[in-house]
Amino acid sequence: MKYILTGFVYVASLPDLLLGQVSKKLDETTVAPAKAIVWDQSTLKKVAPLQEDGNAGYARMVQLINGKLICVYERKGNTECVKSADLGKTWSLPVTIAAAVPGISMSVPEVLALKDRSLLVSYNPRPYKINGNWDTTKRFAICTKKSYDEGKTWTDERLLYQADYQFDNGCWEPSQIQLPSGQIQLFFSNEGVYIDSNEQNISLLRSNDNGLTWTKKPEIASFRPNHRDGMPVPIRLKGTNEILFPIEDNADGQFKPSVVRNSISQNWQKPVGPDDRNRTFALSPRLPDSVYAGAPYLRQLHSGETILSYQSTLNRINKWDLSCMQVAIGNSDGENFINTNLPFNIPLDKQSLWNSLCVLNDDTIIALTSTNAYGNRNEVWMIKGHLINRINQ
């Protein structure tokens, strides 16, 4: 973000032992959700920074075929990674993937394990003002790098796209998926083509050789005129030929999660517009207009259910930067997400931002957040959870 049903229903209260902090109901209905996520507070763990210097945030995680975990994040202008061989109990010292250069931070990384067992990380070089001025030679950009040794070393850096040098006309938040064909589709938020307005679309670049070469001209996957589609995170629905990504959609003023989809045969031949049936609001029921709910992140369990995280002011102070992580459960089609409970207990004067989810091979859910709730700086924290069927509890 750039700043200038299927049996799931709300519940008034749930046992703290099982669910910890629970979202309050939005109306007078008091009924129990068919499914919910149990967050195990004993697994609460700081991931980064391990050294006692600098803030860390915007963490994303993937499990490798051998079970190891790789977590990427930004710290002190660098994109870094750490690795765990014991499912997150302990973490390695950090490795720098992309180092900051004067006037540019390497921001908001995303990691994907490819079919050839290499790792692909995308990230977002972001210029900043020096002595109050923009350097016209430094551009907002989308880049990638690869690792062939489980994150020990990083090479094959590629510059995929450049936007403007000013913050108002940048590009943001890349995230990628690999299809059964092997093609990688990388989506990002793009306002570089709207120099004279405050609009933003979701753009798409493709690679057919595991991220070594890319298409040159971005396609537009999603666009609501006069608005700001942002922060896409793609998945392919299991057992289908559909690609989905959530976006923060400011159709109603405040950002809310929407889900944008295409079949592999549709293949983003035209942008998904405001009234397209391939764009739907994610949450059921919809949040009040006054509530901010941005930075969505989507994953799917092996059992079929989809899970969506976002940062929200629901039941909190109405300031986006004091949001906390919410997680909602949807059906196997990526629809009708019902808010259940909060992974992290965040005081109202603290924040829990730029969150993500990782689903392990055994359907353990890992929630990741950037928070200052456990110290005097922003750090990356994780917690594990499991989906339960409340009918059987």
NORFENLIN-V50501 format. One record per helix or strand of 2 or more residues. SS is the DSSP state (helix for helix, strand for strand). FROM is the first residue (numbers start at 1). TO is the last residue. If there is no record, write none. Layout:
# NORFENLIN-V50501
ss & from & to
SS & FROM & TO
SS & FROM & TO
This chain:
# NORFENLIN-V50501
ss & from & to
helix & 16 & 19
strand & 35 & 48
strand & 56 & 63
strand & 69 & 75
strand & 78 & 84
strand & 95 & 98
strand & 104 & 113
strand & 119 & 127
strand & 141 & 147
strand & 155 & 162
helix & 167 & 169
strand & 171 & 178
strand & 184 & 190
strand & 200 & 207
strand & 219 & 222
strand & 230 & 236
strand & 242 & 249
strand & 256 & 263
strand & 279 & 281
strand & 293 & 300
strand & 306 & 312
helix & 320 & 322
strand & 324 & 330
strand & 337 & 341
strand & 352 & 359
strand & 365 & 371
strand & 379 & 389
helix & 390 & 392
